[in-house]
Amino acid sequence: MTTDRTPPRRRGYAKPVVVPDRLDLLSGPVSGVVTLPGHLKRSGNPRYDLDQPGRIVDMYRSVINEAAAPTDLTAYLDRATLVELWADMWLPLAVREQWEDRFPELAARRSHSAA
């Protein structure tokens, strides 16, 4: 049983998946250098220069996979950037499914890019 505080778990996926209530709440940085807190970056360099090619997608993937609360998402993700990157971002299937179940526009974006 899940509560409002405990995100649901998908069968075969060990961690709770955190999804925001609304995409328009995502207003994180889109340029500059960002240093993620330890709970969002468990290994490797926590610093991301978002102006360097590929670094923003790396940071988004880390934040989406490691978020402990919706505030992690709103602090580090930007709605327009997320939508733009979504189709090409590698994510575990359970994570992708929960985000796309909540936000059909993301699923449509992925379907559109495959066509």
C-alpha positions as CSV (number, residue, x, y, z in Angstrom):
1,M,0.0,0.0,0.0
2,T,1.3,3.5,-0.9
3,T,0.6,6.8,0.8
4,D,0.9,10.3,-0.5
5,R,4.4,10.3,1.0
6,T,5.5,7.0,-0.4
7,P,5.7,6.9,-4.2
8,P,4.5,3.6,-5.8
9,R,6.9,0.9,-6.8
10,R,6.7,-0.9,-10.1
11,R,7.1,-4.6,-10.1
12,G,10.7,-5.5,-10.7
13,Y,12.0,-2.0,-9.8
14,A,13.4,-1.6,-6.4
15,K,13.2,2.1,-5.8
16,P,10.1,4.3,-5.5
17,V,9.6,6.5,-8.6
18,V,9.1,10.2,-7.8
19,V,6.9,12.1,-10.3
20,P,5.9,15.7,-10.0
21,D,2.2,16.7,-9.7
22,R,2.5,18.9,-12.8
23,L,5.2,19.5,-15.4
24,D,4.7,23.3,-15.2
25,L,6.2,23.1,-11.6
26,L,9.6,22.2,-13.1
27,S,11.6,25.4,-13.3
28,G,15.2,24.4,-12.7
29,P,18.4,25.7,-14.3
30,V,19.1,25.3,-18.0
31,S,22.6,26.7,-18.1
32,G,25.6,27.3,-15.9
33,V,27.2,24.9,-13.5
34,V,25.0,22.9,-11.1
35,T,26.2,20.8,-8.2
36,L,23.8,18.1,-7.2
37,P,23.4,17.1,-3.5
38,G,24.7,13.7,-2.5
39,H,21.3,12.0,-2.6
40,L,20.9,12.8,-6.3
41,K,24.4,11.9,-7.4
42,R,25.7,8.8,-5.6
43,S,28.9,8.3,-7.5
44,G,31.1,10.3,-9.8
45,N,31.3,14.1,-10.1
46,P,28.2,15.9,-8.8
47,R,29.0,19.0,-10.9
48,Y,27.3,19.5,-14.2
49,D,28.2,22.3,-16.6
50,L,24.9,22.5,-18.4
51,D,26.5,24.5,-21.3
52,Q,28.7,21.5,-22.3
53,P,27.2,19.0,-24.8
54,G,25.4,16.1,-23.2
55,R,25.8,17.3,-19.6
56,I,22.2,18.5,-19.2
57,V,20.8,15.1,-20.2
58,D,23.2,13.4,-17.8
59,M,22.0,15.6,-15.0
60,Y,18.3,15.1,-15.9
61,R,18.7,11.3,-15.9
62,S,20.4,11.4,-12.5
63,V,17.8,13.6,-11.0
64,I,14.9,11.6,-12.4
65,N,16.3,8.3,-11.3
66,E,17.5,9.4,-7.8
67,A,14.8,11.9,-6.7
68,A,13.6,11.4,-3.2
69,A,10.8,14.0,-3.3
70,P,9.0,16.2,-5.9
71,T,11.1,19.1,-4.7
72,D,14.2,17.5,-6.1
73,L,12.5,17.5,-9.5
74,T,11.2,21.1,-9.3
75,A,14.7,22.4,-8.2
76,Y,16.7,20.8,-11.0
77,L,14.5,20.1,-14.0
78,D,13.0,22.5,-16.4
79,R,9.7,21.7,-18.1
80,A,10.6,22.7,-21.7
81,T,14.0,21.1,-21.5
82,L,12.6,17.9,-20.1
83,V,10.0,17.7,-22.9
84,E,12.7,18.3,-25.5
85,L,15.1,15.7,-24.1
86,W,12.5,13.1,-23.2
87,A,12.4,11.0,-26.3
88,D,16.2,10.5,-26.4
89,M,16.8,10.1,-22.7
90,W,17.6,6.6,-21.4
91,L,15.6,5.8,-18.4
92,P,14.6,2.5,-16.7
93,L,11.3,1.2,-18.1
94,A,9.5,1.5,-14.8
95,V,10.5,5.1,-14.4
96,R,9.6,6.0,-18.0
97,E,6.2,4.3,-17.6
98,Q,5.2,6.2,-14.5
99,W,6.2,9.5,-15.9
100,E,4.3,8.8,-19.2
101,D,1.3,7.5,-17.3
102,R,1.1,10.8,-15.4
103,F,2.0,12.9,-18.5
104,P,0.7,11.5,-21.8
105,E,2.4,14.5,-23.6
106,L,5.7,12.8,-22.8
107,A,4.6,9.5,-24.3
108,A,3.3,11.3,-27.3
109,R,6.6,13.1,-27.7
110,R,8.5,9.7,-27.6
111,S,6.0,8.2,-30.1
112,H,6.3,11.2,-32.4
113,S,10.1,11.0,-32.5
114,A,10.0,7.3,-33.4
115,A,7.9,8.0,-36.5
